């Protein structure tokens, strides 16, 4: 058996699931490969050199599915896949918003070449979930917007949405990666404010405090151990209006 990255099969299967409702994209080999490359560059490789090694990894994956960490890994993977799909779509469509976000990120990188006394503060990737307050089921079609200190923050990289619209594919989960900010202070605190809107539910506002330590430049990596996982957002249905 040749040297093989076991993650390739996992990622390709995840892409198939994400694109079940878009067969024209699933049949586009270039599109699928672009999405796979985006995801594989952001997850650690797992190589095997023998059938025994492949089987061991498969058994580990099966046994871990009963644990919460395995579920978290699946969620993180599906979020990455959906981000990859949106990114590749945006590149094809040349969407103005995504292009502006990319140019802004490139501009920030160029600024790092110049001497500066300011610190760059990188925010963690953020994962949350919107559920029905009465039964805990996922809510799809909820519009989640994230603000930092009162401002809607653009994403750190193309493919990350703000606002984010929850869907069936991620079982009501949403994710954000705010663009880094600058400050002369080495440590800063900020308030994350999330607003959730849905036509069938009462609006919801949730706040979360975040503290960051300054770095020398923007962080372009996704680290599973540093993801900020929020408690579920519970939406209450609007009362039925009488006749």
Backbone as a ProteinNet text record, in pm:
[ID]
protein_1_A
[PRIMARY]
XXXXXXXXXXXXXXXXXXXXXXXXXXXXXXXXXXXXXXXXXXXXXXXXXXXXXXXXXXXXXXXXXXXXXXXXXXXXXXXXXXXXXXXXXXXXXXXXXXXXXXXXXXXXXXXXXXXXXXXXXXXXXXXXXXXXXXXXXXXXXXXXXXXXXXXXXXXXXXXXXXXXXXXXXXXXXXXXXXXXXXXXXXXXXXXXXXXXXXXXXXXXXXXXXXXXXXXXXXXXXXXXXXXXXXXXXXXXXXXXXXX
[TERTIARY]
85.1	0	88	59.1	137	108.3	203.6	183.9	58.4	-31.8	-161	-199.8	-249.7	-305.2	-451.1	-479	-613.2	-716.6	-673.6	-766.2	-829.1	-761.2	-815.4	-952.5	-964.8	-1093.8	-1200.6	-1161.9	-1257	-1306.9	-1214.3	-1250.5	-1336.9	-1302	-1380.7	-1522.6	-1536.1	-1670.5	-1749	-1681.7	-1748.5	-1794.7	-1714.2	-1753.4	-1875.8	-1880.1	-1997.7	-2124.1	-2115	-2230.8	-2270.9	-2171.9	-2200.3	-2263	-2231.3	-2278.6	-2391.2	-2457.4	-2566.8	-2675.7	-2700.6	-2805.7	-2752.2	-2625.5	-2565.1	-2490	-2563.3	-2496.7	-2407	-2441.1	-2357.8	-2219.5	-2210.6	-2079.8	-2006	-2079.6	-2018	-1956.2	-2016.1	-1963.3	-1847.9	-1822.6	-1713.7	-1585.2	-1500.1	-1379.7	-1286.1	-1272.5	-1184.7	-1237	-1369.4	-1429.7	-1407.1	-1434.5	-1418.4	-1272.9	-1179.6	-1037.9	-993.1	-1047.1	-1012.6	-1061	-1183.9	-1237.3	-1156.1	-1122.7	-1044.9	-908.5	-844.6	-713.8	-724.7	-831.3	-853.2	-863.3	-940.7	-962.8	-837.7	-775.6	-659.6	-541.6	-533.5	-427	-451.9	-569.8	-606.3	-635.7	-613.9	-628.2	-497.8	-461.1	-336.3	-345.5	-241.1	-244.4	-231	-284.5	-271	-232.9	-105.6	-53.9	-52.9	-78.7	-67.1	13.9	86.5	169.9	131.5	30.5	-6.8	-156.4	-208.9	-349.8	-381.1	-285.8	-306.4	-317	-230.8	-236.3	-366.5	-414.1	-541.4	-655.3	-655.8	-762.2	-759.5	-637.7	-627.1	-687.7	-658.9	-715.1	-866.2	-913.8	-1058.7	-1127	-1065.7	-1123.8	-1120.8	-1010.9	-1002.1	-1113.6	-1136.4	-1241.2	-1377.2	-1401.4	-1529.8	-1550.8	-1447.5	-1459.8	-1477.5	-1414.3	-1420.5	-1555	-1634	-1759.9	-1854.5	-1833.3	-1920.9	-1883.6	-1773.6	-1726.1	-1753.5	-1766.4	-1800.4	-1691.9	-1564.3	-1456.9	-1468	-1509.1	-1527.8	-1634.3	-1743.9	-1850.6	-1797.6	-1717.2	-1660.1	-1571.7	-1494.7	-1408.4	-1490.2	-1601.8	-1688.4	-1746.9	-1791.1	-1848.4	-1745.1	-1624.1	-1517.8	-1485.7	-1483.3	-1454.4	-1562.8	-1690.5	-1799	-1799.8	-1764.4	-1755.7	-1645.3	-1529.7	-1420.2	-1462.3	-1532.5	-1577.4	-1670.8	-1767.3	-1860	-1789.3	-1688.3	-1610.2	-1532.9	-1478.7	-1407.9	-1499.8	-1621.1	-1719	-1750.2	-1775.9	-1807.3	-1689.7	-1568.4	-1449.8	-1430.5	-1439.9	-1421.9	-1531.4	-1655.1	-1764.3	-1734.7	-1686.8	-1662.1	-1552.8	-1452	-1345.6	-1397.6	-1490.3	-1546.6	-1638.3	-1714.3	-1810.3	-1750.1	-1627.5	-1560.7	-1651.5	-1704	-1794.3	-1719.8	-1776.1	-1706.9	-1673	-1764.3	-1737.8	-1618.3	-1613.8	-1503.5	-1372.8	-1378.7	-1257.1	-1204.7	-1295.2	-1252.4	-1189.9	-1248.3	-1191.6	-1052.2	-1033.7	-902.8	-801	-840.1	-748	-710.6	-808.1	-779.2	-679.2	-694.3	-601	-461.7	-454.7	-324.5	-259.6	-342	-288.1	-230.2	-297.1	-247.9	-114.8	-101.9	23.1	137.7	109	213.2	256.4	162	196.8	293.9	290.4	378.9	524.9	551.2	689.4	749.2	665.9	713.4	730.6	832.7	852.7	730.1	688	573	583.2	524.8	525.4	392.1	302.7	171.6	174	88.1	70.1	-47.1	-37.7	-148.8	-221.2	-351.8	-432.1	-518.8	-488.1	-561.3	-674	-790.9	-905.7	-914.6	-970.7	-987.6	-1101.9	-1103.6	-1222.2	-1332.3	-1454.2	-1565.9	-1673.2	-1719.2	-1825.1	-1941	-2062.4	-2181.1	-2294.4	-2407.5	-2522.5	-2650.8	-2746.9	-2878.5	-2979.5	-3050	-3145.7	-3278.8	-3382.3	-3515.9	-3519.6	-3566.7	-3566.5	-3658.7	-3760.2	-3857.4	-3811.2	-3739.3	-3700.5	-3554.1	-3476.1	-3333.2	-3296.4	-3393.8	-3362.6	-3292.8	-3207	-3135.8	-3232.6	-3200.3	-3280.4	-3205.8	-3266.6	-3205.5	-3264	-3187.7	-3235.4	-3225.7	-3149.4	-3128.9	-3011.7	-3031.6	-2928.2	-2850.9	-2724.3	-2640.3	-2536.3	-2533.3	-2437.6	-2348.1	-2219.1	-2124.9	-2066.5	-2065.1	-2004.2	-1892.5	-1790.9	-1687.2	-1681.7	-1708	-1712.4	-1805.6	-1919.2	-2022	-2013.5	-1906.6	-1889.5	-1900	-1965.9	-1967.5	-1827.5	-1767.5	-1627	-1616.5	-1534.6	-1513.5	-1434.5	-1441.7	-1373	-1222	-1150.7	-1005	-961.6	-1049.2	-1014.7	-1142.2	-1131.1	-1248.7	-1312.6	-1443.5	-1515.7	-1581.7	-1540.4	-1602.2	-1706.8	-1829	-1940.3	-1973.4	-2010	-2065.3	-2154.9	-2287.4	-2366.1	-2354.6	-2397.8	-2395.6	-2538.8	-2578.5	-2712.9	-2702.9	-2765.7	-2757.1	-2831.1	-2788.5	-2847.1	-2857.8	-2922.2	-2932.1	-2796.3	-2711.3	-2583.3	-2496	-2501.9	-2419.1	-2502.9	-2625.9	-2714.3	-2729.3	-2750.8	-2775	-2650.2	-2531.5	-2408.1	-2372.2	-2298.9	-2243.4	-2098.8	-2023.5	-1882.4	-1839.9	-1744.8	-1687.4	-1535.6	-1467.4	-1323.5	-1300.2	-1302.4	-1289.6	-1149.3	-1144	-1015.1	-938.3	-807.5	-723.7	-730.9	-697	-695.5	-560.1	-534.6	-406.4	-426.1	-327.1	-331.4	-188.3	-163.9	-33.5	-20.5	-133.1	-130	-106	-29.4	2.5	-116.2	-199.7	-319.1	-441.3	-546.9	-670.2	-789.2	-897.5	-1022.1	-1129	-1217.1	-1324.8	-1453.4	-1563.4	-1693.4	-1744.7	-1770.3	-1834.8	-1985	-2055.3	-2201.5	-2261.3	-2349.1	-2413.7	-2562.4	-2613.2	-2756.6	-2809.3	-2922.5	-2981.2	-3123	-3152.6	-3284.4	-3341.2	-3471.3	-3541.4	-3688	-3752.6	-3892.1	-3989.4	-3957.5	-4050.2	-4015.5	-3905.4	-3860	-3835.8	-3838.3	-3800.8	-3651.4	-3614.3	-3472.9	-3397.2	-3268.5	-3186.5	-3053.5	-3005.4	-2874.2	-2792.7	-2669.9	-2581	-2445.6	-2385.6	-2253.4	-2152.3	-2028.3	-1919.2	-1792.2	-1719.1	-1594.6	-1478.3	-1386.7	-1269.4	-1146.1	-1037.3	-911.8	-803.2	-728.3	-625.9	-489.8	-385.8	-247.6	-184.8	-116.4	-60.1	44.7	48.4	145.5	215.9	308.6	385.1	320.8	221.3	156.7	29.3	-49.4	-174.6	-148.2	-233.3	-225.1	-319.5	-267.2	-348.3	-378.2	-362.7	-385.2	-512.1	-570.5	-686.3	-639.4	-654.4	-606.4	-724.5	-747.3	-862.4	-863	-742.5	-737.7	-762.4	-770.1	-790.7	-925.9	-1010	-1141.9	-1228.1	-1296.8	-1388.2	-1525	-1565.5	-1694.1	-1795.5	-1901.4	-2003.1	-2112	-2177.6	-2294.7	-2406.8	-2496	-2602.8	-2687.8	-2730	-2822.2	-2964.2	-3045.8	-3182.7	-3281.7	-3351.5	-3452.4	-3591.2	-3672.8	-3811.6	-3903.8	-3995.6	-4088.2	-4182.1	-4214.3	-4309.4	-4448	-4527.4	-4661.6	-4747.6	-4831.8	-4920.6	-5020.8	-5036.4	-5134.3	-5272.8	-5368.2	-5503.9	-5566.4	-5679.9	-5749.1	-5798.3
-120.1	0	124.1	221.5	343.6	434.7	526.2	624.9	705.1	715.3	780.8	868.2	987.4	1075.7	1035.8	973.3	924.4	1036.5	1159.1	1272.2	1302.1	1263.7	1294.2	1229.8	1102.8	1033.4	1096.3	1133.4	1194.5	1327	1409.1	1540.9	1527.7	1438	1421.1	1374	1287.6	1243.4	1359.8	1443.8	1560.4	1656.1	1670.8	1757.9	1701.3	1568.3	1506.3	1538.4	1532.4	1561.4	1708.2	1798	1941.6	1980.9	1907.6	1944.4	1854.2	1784.9	1695.5	1770.3	1895.8	1973.9	2054.9	2037.7	2111.1	2011.7	1921.7	1817.9	1874.5	1993.5	2051.8	2087.9	2125.5	2155.5	2027.1	1926.6	1800.3	1730.6	1751.6	1691	1770	1889.2	1974.3	1934.5	1855.9	1802.8	1913.8	2019.4	2130.1	2198.8	2220.2	2284.2	2199.4	2068.9	1978.9	1976.4	1970.8	1966.3	2096.7	2209.8	2338.3	2342.7	2294.8	2292.1	2195.7	2078.5	1979.6	2035.4	2107.5	2166.3	2268.7	2350.2	2449.6	2380.9	2273	2206.1	2131.1	2056.6	1975	2059.6	2182.2	2272.3	2324.3	2295	2348.6	2239.8	2115.3	2006.8	1927	1870.2	1794	1666.1	1632.2	1508.1	1385.8	1274.2	1147	1041.3	1004.5	915.5	769.9	681.7	538.1	477.1	368.2	303.5	157.3	109.5	-30.3	-45.6	-159.5	-187.1	-190.2	-242.4	-247	-106.3	-15.4	122.9	189.2	162.2	219.7	168.5	39.7	-20	37	57	110.3	250.1	332.1	467.2	461.7	372.6	360.9	318.7	223.2	177.9	288.7	365.8	477.7	577.4	605.7	701	649.2	518	459.8	463.5	430.3	428.2	567.4	665.5	801.6	867.8	812	876.3	884.5	801.7	804	915.8	986.4	1089	1227.6	1323.5	1459.5	1520.9	1486.3	1545.7	1506.3	1379.7	1335.8	1419.4	1447	1530.9	1669.9	1724	1856.6	1856.5	1748.3	1739	1737.1	1664.3	1657	1795.1	1864	1997.1	2092.3	2089.2	2177.1	2146	2015.9	1977.8	2027.2	2010.1	2053.8	2205.4	2276	2421.2	2460.5	2393.4	2420.4	2391.6	2280.9	2245.6	2353	2395.1	2498.3	2630.4	2662.5	2782.9	2770.2	2650.6	2628	2641.3	2587.3	2598.7	2745.6	2822.9	2964.3	3039.9	3006.7	3075.4	3049.3	2922.9	2889.9	2952.8	2951.6	3019.2	3167.3	3230.1	3374.5	3408.6	3322.8	3348	3339.6	3247.1	3232.1	3349.4	3391.8	3499.1	3638	3644.7	3773.4	3868.5	3819.8	3901.1	4019.8	4142.3	4261.6	4254.9	4202	4199.9	4111.4	3991.9	3901	3958.6	4025.6	4083.4	4192.2	4272.5	4378.9	4320.3	4210	4147.2	4094.1	4033.9	3981.1	4092.5	4201.4	4313.1	4374.3	4379.3	4433.9	4348.7	4215	4124.9	4136.3	4151.2	4166	4297.2	4402.6	4531.3	4526.2	4452.7	4439.8	4366.6	4264.4	4189.9	4278.7	4368.2	4457.8	4555.3	4599.1	4692.7	4632.5	4497	4432.7	4445.4	4479.9	4497.1	4626.5	4718.5	4847.6	4845.5	4915.7	4921.2	4980.7	4922.2	4973.4	4934.2	5015.5	4986.3	4926.6	4908.1	4854.2	4701.6	4645.1	4500.5	4461.6	4342.7	4285.7	4188.1	4207.6	4121.6	4030.3	3901.2	3801.6	3742.7	3734.1	3676	3526.4	3447.3	3304	3280.6	3163.5	3122.4	3092.5	3123.4	3114.2	3021.6	2928.8	2835.4	2846.6	2849.5	2852	2777	2771.7	2699.2	2767.6	2771.9	2829.8	2716	2709.1	2600.3	2656.8	2576.4	2611.6	2599.1	2702.8	2703.2	2597.5	2555.4	2460.5	2315.7	2278.7	2137.9	2115.6	2222.9	2208.7	2167.1	2165.5	2127.3	2242.2	2210.1	2316.2	2407.5	2534.5	2632	2669.7	2645.3	2684	2817.9	2889.4	3017.6	3130.7	3110.6	3218.8	3305.7	3434.7	3529	3575.2	3534.6	3567	3670.4	3783.6	3889.8	3913.4	3925.2	3946.3	4087.2	4154	4285.8	4276.5	4357.8	4373.2	4519.8	4546.3	4683.9	4770.4	4712.1	4787.8	4787	4735.9	4738.9	4598.5	4589.6	4463.6	4442.1	4328.9	4306.4	4224.1	4267.9	4187.7	4061.9	3961	3834	3844.1	3751.3	3746.9	3691.6	3614.8	3554.4	3534.4	3531.7	3505.6	3371.5	3363.1	3240.5	3239.4	3331.6	3343.6	3454	3424.4	3517.6	3590.6	3715.2	3794.7	3900.8	3882.9	3785.2	3642.7	3548.2	3406.1	3353.5	3278.3	3220.3	3071.4	3026.1	2885.1	2798.2	2671.4	2580.8	2440.1	2351.8	2210.9	2142.6	2186.4	2120	2121.8	2231.2	2240.6	2222.8	2173	2142.3	2263.5	2378.9	2500.6	2569.7	2519.1	2582	2702.6	2793.8	2908.2	2925.2	3000.8	3023.2	3160.8	3218.9	3348.2	3342.3	3421.7	3445.5	3594.2	3675.6	3821.1	3859.8	3962.4	4014.7	4071.6	4056.3	4106	4258.9	4309.5	4453.4	4494.6	4625.5	4675.8	4761.3	4757.4	4839.5	4857.9	4969.9	4992.2	4912.8	4862	4781.5	4634.7	4569.4	4429	4338.9	4375.6	4298	4389.7	4342.9	4421	4328.9	4388.2	4315.8	4378.3	4296.9	4346	4270.8	4327.7	4263.9	4214.6	4085.4	4027.6	4033.6	4089.6	4098	4026.1	3931	3852.9	3885.1	3918.3	3938	3824.8	3767.9	3655.9	3694.9	3680.4	3718	3604.6	3582.7	3481.2	3521.5	3510.4	3557.4	3485	3363.8	3287.2	3292.5	3360.3	3362.9	3506.3	3524	3653.1	3675.6	3800.7	3832.9	3810.5	3782.7	3752.1	3826.1	3875.3	3939.2	3869.9	3831.3	3761.5	3831.1	3849.6	3911.6	3812.2	3828	3742.6	3827.4	3816.2	3891	3809.8	3878	3811.9	3895.6	3830.4	3897.8	3844.7	3934	3892.8	3947.8	3876.7	3919.4	3954.1	4067.3	4115.4	4022.1	4021.1	3941	4032.2	3976.1	4056.3	4062.9	3980.1	3980.5	3899.8	3906.1	3830.5	3679.9	3607	3461.3	3404.7	3326.1	3273.3	3125	3072.9	2930.9	2908	2790.9	2748.7	2642.8	2669.9	2578.6	2527.4	2397.6	2339.4	2360.6	2365.7	2379.3	2521.4	2617.7	2757	2810.9	2725.6	2769.5	2807.8	2921.3	2965.3	2904.8	2811.7	2743.3	2806.1	2862.4	2932.1	2835.7	2870.4	2794.5	2815.8	2719.4	2733.2	2858	2919.6	3033	2978.3	3002	2949.1	3055.6	3023.6	3115.1	3072.2	3168.9	3144.3	3181.1	3090.7	3116.1	3231.3	3307.7	3415.7	3356	3418.7	3365.6	3371.6	3270.6	3270	3383.1	3452.2	3561.1	3504	3546.2	3496	3540.3	3482.1	3518.1	3660.6
0	0	0	-84.7	-93.2	25.9	51.8	157.1	126.7	224.3	199.6	316.4	285.6	387.6	409.6	522.1	554.1	553.1	582.9	589.1	453.1	343.3	210.7	192	230.1	215.4	303.4	425.9	518.5	462.2	411.3	358.6	233.9	144.2	21.6	53.9	154.9	194.4	253.5	332	390.1	280.3	174.5	63.2	-7.5	-24.8	-86.4	-7.7	124.6	210	196.2	197.4	190.5	57.9	-49.2	-182.8	-232.2	-141	-182.1	-258.4	-219.5	-285.2	-403.4	-437.1	-549.9	-638.9	-706.5	-787.2	-895.6	-948.1	-1054	-1001.8	-874.3	-815.5	-779.4	-732.3	-694	-815	-933.3	-1055.5	-1114.9	-1061	-1110.1	-1036.5	-1101.9	-1036.7	-990.6	-1070.4	-1032.7	-906.5	-901.2	-783.7	-659	-667.9	-553.1	-507.1	-602	-565.6	-499.8	-545.9	-484.5	-339.2	-316.9	-180.6	-94.2	-149.1	-73.8	-35.6	-127.2	-98.4	14.1	11.2	116.9	252.9	260.5	389.1	433.7	342	378.8	424.7	377	422	562.5	617.6	749	852.2	816.9	912.7	914.9	1029.1	1036.3	954.1	876.7	798.1	888.2	842.4	914.4	810.2	808.8	705.5	751.7	657.7	682.3	568.7	600	498.8	477.5	551.6	538.7	557.8	515.4	536.7	686.3	767.1	911.4	968	919.2	965.8	928.3	807	763.6	850.1	877.3	959.2	1100.3	1156.5	1291.4	1299.4	1200.4	1198.8	1184.1	1099.5	1080	1209.1	1282.6	1408.4	1512.8	1517.1	1611	1584	1456.2	1419.7	1463.7	1443.7	1480.7	1631.1	1708.7	1853.9	1910.5	1848.2	1900.4	1875	1784.3	1749.3	1867.1	1967.7	2084.8	2180.9	2154.5	2245.2	2187.7	2277.4	2236	2150.1	2174.8	2096.2	1950.9	1926.1	1788.5	1720.4	1793	1737.1	1706.8	1797	1774.4	1650.3	1631.5	1514	1385.6	1387.5	1269.4	1239.6	1344	1325.1	1267.6	1325	1276.2	1130.2	1095.3	957.6	862.9	900.9	813.3	798.8	905	894.9	797.7	807.1	714.6	570.4	549.8	415.4	359.8	440.6	393.6	367.4	447.2	422	291.2	266.7	141.2	21.1	33.7	-75.2	-103.8	2.1	-16.8	-76.1	-33	-84	-233	-272.9	-414.5	-498.8	-446.5	-517.7	-535.4	-428.8	-433.4	-532.5	-542.2	-639.2	-781.7	-802.6	-937.3	-972.2	-873.5	-898.4	-883.7	-826.6	-803.7	-727.6	-616.3	-536.3	-477.6	-486.9	-438.2	-289.6	-207.8	-63.7	-32.1	-93.5	-67.6	-119.6	-236.8	-292.2	-199.9	-143.5	-52	73.7	124.3	243.5	215.7	96.2	60.8	46	-20.2	-37.8	96.1	188.1	320.1	394.8	382.6	450.1	390.5	257.1	192.9	233.4	243.8	284.5	423.6	513.2	649.3	650.8	562.7	557.5	509.6	411.6	362.2	470.3	551	656.6	755.7	767.2	863.5	824.4	695.6	652.5	704.1	749.4	795.9	947.4	997.9	1143.4	1211.8	1322.3	1394.8	1541.1	1626.4	1769.2	1811.5	1716.1	1747.9	1749.7	1835	1840.4	1750.1	1693.4	1617.8	1709.9	1725.6	1812.5	1726.2	1732.5	1655.5	1739.7	1680.4	1749.5	1718.2	1808.2	1780.8	1683.9	1623.1	1549.4	1652.6	1615.5	1709.8	1652.8	1735.8	1696.1	1795	1742.8	1826.6	1759.1	1826.7	1772	1813.3	1722.9	1750.9	1760.9	1875.1	1896.5	1944.4	1928.3	1975.5	2127.9	2195.1	2342	2400.3	2326.8	2382	2375.5	2271.4	2257.7	2222.9	2204.8	2178.7	2038.1	1947	1809	1736.6	1638.6	1565.9	1490.7	1485.1	1411.2	1283.9	1170.8	1044.5	999.8	920.7	869.6	969.3	1077.7	1174.9	1128	1132	1089.4	1213.1	1221.5	1336.5	1292.8	1362.7	1332.2	1452.5	1429.5	1538.8	1533.4	1650.4	1664.8	1768.3	1751.4	1853.1	1890.6	2019.3	2069	1984.6	1944	1874.2	1723.6	1665.6	1520.3	1460.9	1343.9	1269.6	1213.4	1246.3	1211	1082.4	986.6	865	897.4	811.1	838.3	819.4	884	872.7	737.8	672.5	543.9	463.1	330.5	247.7	281.9	269.1	297.5	434.1	523	655.3	647.7	688.9	671.4	800.8	788.2	899.2	836.7	845	921.9	865.9	952	915.9	922.3	819.1	813.7	843	952.9	990.2	889.1	880.1	781.1	836.1	757.9	795.5	789	697.4	677.1	802.3	878.7	1000.2	1126.5	1110.7	1225.8	1318.1	1258	1335	1385.3	1352.8	1399	1311.5	1369.8	1295.7	1336.6	1257.7	1289.3	1241.7	1314.5	1277.8	1297	1217.9	1238.9	1215.2	1320.8	1303.3	1257.2	1175.9	1131.4	1251.2	1248.9	1358.4	1366.7	1483.5	1504.2	1561	1568.1	1616.5	1741.1	1825.4	1945.8	1997.1	2062.4	2124.8	2254.6	2306.2	2428.6	2395.3	2481	2456.2	2484.5	2580	2610.5	2606.5	2542.4	2535.2	2559.7	2609.1	2629.7	2541.2	2491.4	2407	2433.6	2390.9	2407.9	2273.6	2266.2	2149	2170.4	2075	2084.3	1963.6	1990.9	1886	1883.6	1767.4	1750.2	1661.6	1702.5	1628.9	1588.4	1459.1	1406.8	1323.1	1340.1	1262.7	1258.6	1143.8	1134.3	1225.6	1268.1	1351.3	1499.9	1533.8	1673.2	1720	1851.8	1908.4	1888.7	1864.1	1847.1	1977.4	1964	2080.6	2069.9	2184.3	2192.3	2300.4	2266.4	2359.3	2358.3	2475.9	2484.3	2542.2	2502.2	2548.7	2555.1	2663.1	2678.3	2621.1	2553.7	2499	2530.7	2563.9	2595.7	2502.3	2440.2	2345.2	2386	2346.2	2369	2235.3	2228.4	2103.4	2044.3	1911.1	1837.4	1737.9	1659.8	1565.1	1426.7	1402.7	1272.4	1274.1	1166.7	1159.7	1162.1	1233	1239.3	1134.1	1040.7	931.1	947.9	1068.7	1090.9	1172.9	1156.2	1233.9	1332.2	1461	1564.7	1646	1636	1703.8	1853.3	1914.4	2059.7	2107	2014.2	2052.4	2006.5	1951.6	1905.7	2025.5	2015.7	2120.4	2093.9	2178.9	2163.9	2258.4	2202	2279.9	2325.1	2434.6	2476.8	2374.4	2357.9	2258.2	2280.7	2171	2175.3	2165.4	2267.2	2270.5	2221.9	2114.5	2059	2103.4	2139.7	2178.3	2063	2031.5	1921.6	1954.7	1851.5	1869.3	1894.1	1978.2	2003.1	1877.8	1861.4	1746.2	1755.8	1642.3	1638.9	1611.7	1686.9	1672.1	1541.5	1507.2	1383.4	1385.2
[MASK]
+++++++++++++++++++++++++++++++++++++++++++++++++++++++++++++++++++++++++++++++++++++++++++++++++++++++++++++++++++++++++++++++++++++++++++++++++++++++++++++++++++++++++++++++++++++++++++++++++++++++++++++++++++++++++++++++++++++++++++++++++++

